Amino acid sequence: MSPTDALTYDLFINNPPPQDNGLLPNGEPKLFSPVTSALISGAEDAVLTDPGFTAEQAHALGDWVAARNRNVTDIFITHGHGDHWFAAGLLAERFGARVVATEGTIAQMHANNAGRPYVWDKVYSDIPASPVTAVTVPGNRFALEGRELVIVEVGYTDTEATSVLHVPELALVVAGDVIYNGAHQYIGEAVLAGLDSWRRAIDQVESLNPRSVVAGHKKSELDDDAARTITETREYLDVAEELMGTEKSAVDFFKAMVARYPDRIGRTVLWSMSQAVFGMREHPDEDPVQFIAGGWL
C-alpha cells in the first residue's frame, strides 16, 4: 500500500431469516433484525466484521465480498451473540481468513454455541456448523496493509465481554451491539449487569472520537453518523429504563416502546427482551437464563 492509498469501508446488511414461531403482541410476524457486516479495505487486502449466522447469509455476504476483489485476511467478531458469528467458519474457509476476537468474546462464543440446541436451532433451520476457531491478537491490535486496527474491550453491554474495532485512519468504530442505528436494542441480558454498564461502554466509544459508527443492527437507509447514533442509543436506554419502571407487564412495555419508537425495526428483539425483563422481575428467585432464552421462543 502506497502512502497515497487510503483505507475505505463498505457495509453489507444481511436480511433476517424467516421465522415460524408465532406472532408479536401487535399481530405482526416475528422477524429478527438485519445484521450489519463491514468490509474495511486497503488496496489489496481487507478485514471483514461480524459475518452473520445462517448459511444463506454467509453465501450472500461472501458473494458481495468476492465482487470487491480483496484478499480477506481477518474476520473480526465483536461479541459472542450467535447472530454475529455463527457463519464465520463458512466465510473463513471461503476466503482463507483468520477469525479474531478477544479472550472474553471467545468464551462467550463457546457459551452461545453450547446454547444453540435450546434457542437458535429451535427457531432457525439454516445455521451451519459453528466451531469456535477465533484467536486473540497481541495487545488487541492487528494490521491491515500496515494500518493499525485496535480492538477495544468495553465490557457488558447487551451481553458480556463485548468489544469494538477502532480504525483510527478512518475515524471509524465498528461497534457491534454497543451502538444501534434505527433498530430496537436488546436489553434482555443487559438488565443483569445494569444499564449503566452499557452507558459506560457508549462513553468509551465516544472517547475514540469517531466520525462514523457501524452498528451491528441498523436500518439500511440511515447513515453511520457517530454523534447521532451515540445520542440515540443512549436515549433508548433512558426511555427503556423509564418505561420498565412504569409499565406493568411485558405486553404493556412492548406496546409502550412501539408507541415511542414507531419507526425502529426489530420488534421481535423488543418482544424477546420484554418477556425476559418482566419474566425475571416476576420470578426473582428463578434462574434468569430460562427467561432470556424463553423470550426468543
Secondary structure by P-SEA (a helix, b strand, c coil): ccccbbbbbbbbbbbbcccccccccccccccccbbbbbbbccccccccccccccaaaaaaaaaaaaaacccccbbbbcccccccccaaaaaaaacbbbbbbcaaaaaaaaaaaaacccccccccccccccccccccccccccccccbbbbbbbbccccccbbbbbbccccccccccccccccccccccccccccaaaaaaaaaaaaaacccbbbbccccccccccaaaaaaaaaaaaaaaaaaaaccccaaaaaaaaaaaccccccaaaaaaaaaaaaaaaacccccaaaaaaaccc
